[in-house]
Amino acid sequence: MEDTVKKKHMDPQDDQQKPEETKKEKKSKTKEYIESLEAKISELNDKLLRNAAELENFKKRMQQERIQDRKFASKTLISDLLTPLDQLNKVVHMPTDHDLLKNFLIGFKMINDQIYQVLFEDGLKEIEAINQPFDPKYHYAIEKGTDPSKPNGINLEVIQKGYVYKDQLIRPATVKINEWSEEHGKDE
């Protein structure tokens, strides 16, 4: 019967170790808990700093956008006015022999020149295209021409003027570009 029933053997030293282990376990658990709280504080502090930096960057970006919006506020209006002004420019430079019509055209030319002057003072610039090397950023080629006296890639003719407004492209210059080959003596 003694074999089947086991009795616990109680040692007085075991009782003393258990309270010490529990104290050590408690200290260890407390230390782990403090470390986890410190890690959490560090993580939350990092998030707070990141959010503060993100907010500051957002404020700076919004300020920059406001400055850009003010700087280019009239860009759309100028862009919309360019086509009618180009048409008016063609009309006032139309050759005529009729004296009365010449006088009217001179008056309209003065008005046309004043409008362009106001636009140029506000920051509008005409893109130089004639006899310039083709630049896809500022030129839009719609035709090819052959002129062996000029190098390949030179703009031979401006079909429609292009404009830049305060360093932003409003409309590329539409051009006829020189392209020829010495072998064939014609367009490639």
matplotlib code that plots the C-alpha trace (Angstrom):
import matplotlib.pyplot as plt

x = [0.0, 2.8, 3.9, 0.5, 0.1, 2.9, 3.4, 5.0, 8.2, 8.3, 11.6, 11.8, 14.4, 11.9, 9.5, 12.1, 13.1, 9.5, 9.1, 12.5, 11.6, 8.3, 10.1, 12.6, 9.8, 7.9, 11.0, 11.7, 8.1, 8.1, 11.4, 10.0, 6.8, 8.9, 11.0, 7.9, 6.4, 9.7, 9.7, 6.1, 7.0, 9.9, 7.7, 5.0, 7.6, 9.0, 5.5, 4.8, 8.1, 7.3, 3.8, 5.1, 7.6, 5.0, 2.7, 5.5, 6.3, 2.6, 2.4, 5.5, 4.1, 0.8, 2.6, 4.7, 1.5, -0.2, 2.9, 2.8, -0.9, -0.5, 2.5, 0.7, -2.8, -3.2, -1.6, -5.0, -6.3, -3.2, -3.3, -6.9, -6.1, -3.1, -5.1, -7.4, -4.3, -2.4, -5.3, -5.4, -1.7, -2.1, -4.8, -2.9, 0.1, -2.0, -0.7, -3.2, -3.2, -6.5, -5.6, -8.6, -8.0, -4.3, -5.2, -7.5, -4.9, -2.3, -4.7, -5.4, -1.7, -1.0, -3.7, -2.3, 1.2, 0.0, -1.8, 1.4, 3.5, 1.3, 1.5, 5.3, 5.7, 3.6, 6.1, 5.0, 7.9, 7.8, 9.8, 12.6, 12.2, 13.2, 16.7, 17.1, 17.9, 14.7, 14.0, 11.1, 10.5, 9.6, 9.0, 6.4, 7.3, 4.5, 6.3, 9.7, 11.6, 14.8, 17.4, 20.9, 22.4, 21.2, 22.1, 19.6, 17.4, 17.1, 13.6, 13.0, 9.7, 7.4, 3.8, 2.4, 4.3, 5.0, 5.0, 6.4, 4.9, 7.2, 9.2, 6.2, 5.3, 2.0, 2.1, 5.0, 6.1, 4.7, 7.6, 8.7, 12.0, 15.0, 15.7, 17.8, 20.4, 23.4, 23.1, 19.6, 19.4, 15.9, 13.8, 14.7]
y = [0.0, 2.3, 1.8, 2.9, 5.9, 8.3, 10.7, 14.0, 14.4, 17.8, 19.4, 22.6, 24.0, 23.7, 25.9, 28.6, 28.4, 28.9, 32.3, 33.3, 32.1, 33.9, 37.0, 36.6, 35.8, 38.9, 41.0, 39.5, 40.0, 43.6, 44.2, 42.8, 44.9, 48.1, 47.3, 46.7, 50.0, 51.8, 50.3, 51.4, 54.9, 55.0, 53.8, 56.3, 59.1, 58.1, 58.2, 61.6, 63.0, 61.5, 63.0, 66.4, 66.3, 65.2, 68.0, 70.5, 69.2, 69.4, 73.0, 73.9, 72.1, 73.9, 77.3, 76.5, 75.6, 78.8, 80.8, 78.9, 79.4, 83.1, 83.3, 81.5, 82.7, 84.4, 81.5, 80.1, 83.5, 84.2, 80.8, 81.4, 84.8, 83.7, 82.2, 85.3, 87.5, 85.5, 86.0, 89.7, 89.8, 88.2, 90.7, 93.8, 92.7, 92.0, 93.9, 96.3, 99.2, 100.8, 103.9, 103.9, 100.2, 100.9, 103.6, 101.2, 98.5, 100.9, 101.7, 98.0, 97.2, 99.7, 98.1, 94.6, 95.7, 97.2, 94.0, 91.9, 94.5, 94.0, 90.2, 90.3, 92.5, 90.0, 87.2, 85.9, 85.1, 84.0, 80.9, 81.5, 78.8, 80.0, 78.9, 77.2, 73.6, 71.5, 71.1, 68.7, 70.5, 73.8, 72.8, 70.7, 69.5, 69.0, 69.2, 68.4, 70.5, 70.2, 72.9, 71.6, 75.0, 74.5, 71.6, 68.8, 69.4, 73.2, 74.8, 76.2, 77.9, 78.7, 77.8, 78.9, 80.8, 79.2, 80.8, 80.3, 82.0, 82.5, 79.4, 77.2, 76.1, 77.4, 76.3, 74.8, 76.5, 74.6, 74.3, 72.9, 71.1, 70.7, 67.1, 66.0, 63.5, 64.1, 60.6, 60.9, 64.7, 64.6, 64.0, 60.9]
z = [0.0, 0.6, -2.9, -4.3, -2.1, -2.2, 0.5, 0.0, 1.6, 3.1, 3.6, 5.7, 3.2, 0.4, 2.2, 2.5, -1.2, -2.4, -0.9, -2.2, -5.7, -5.7, -4.6, -7.4, -9.8, -8.7, -9.1, -12.5, -13.6, -12.2, -14.0, -17.3, -16.8, -16.3, -19.3, -21.5, -20.2, -21.0, -24.5, -25.0, -23.8, -26.1, -29.0, -28.2, -27.9, -31.3, -32.8, -31.3, -32.7, -36.1, -36.1, -35.0, -37.9, -40.3, -39.2, -39.6, -43.1, -44.0, -42.8, -44.9, -47.9, -47.6, -47.3, -50.4, -52.3, -51.3, -52.5, -55.8, -56.2, -55.7, -58.0, -60.9, -60.2, -63.6, -65.6, -66.7, -67.7, -69.7, -71.3, -72.4, -73.8, -75.9, -78.8, -79.4, -79.0, -81.6, -83.9, -83.3, -83.8, -87.3, -88.2, -87.2, -89.2, -92.3, -95.3, -96.9, -99.4, -98.1, -96.1, -93.8, -93.0, -92.4, -89.8, -88.0, -88.0, -86.6, -83.7, -83.1, -83.3, -80.6, -78.4, -79.2, -78.3, -75.0, -74.0, -74.8, -72.9, -69.8, -70.1, -70.6, -67.5, -65.5, -66.4, -69.8, -72.2, -75.8, -76.5, -79.0, -81.6, -85.1, -86.1, -82.6, -82.0, -81.5, -77.7, -77.0, -73.7, -75.5, -79.1, -80.8, -84.3, -86.7, -90.0, -91.5, -94.0, -96.0, -95.9, -96.5, -95.6, -92.0, -89.6, -88.8, -85.8, -86.3, -86.3, -89.8, -89.1, -86.2, -87.0, -83.6, -81.0, -77.7, -74.3, -70.8, -67.8, -64.8, -65.7, -66.3, -69.9, -71.0, -74.6, -76.6, -79.9, -82.8, -85.4, -88.7, -88.1, -90.5, -91.4, -94.4, -95.4, -97.6, -99.0, -100.3, -100.6, -99.3, -96.2, -94.2]

ax = plt.figure().add_subplot(projection="3d")
ax.plot(x, y, z, "-o")
ax.set_aspect("equal")
plt.show()
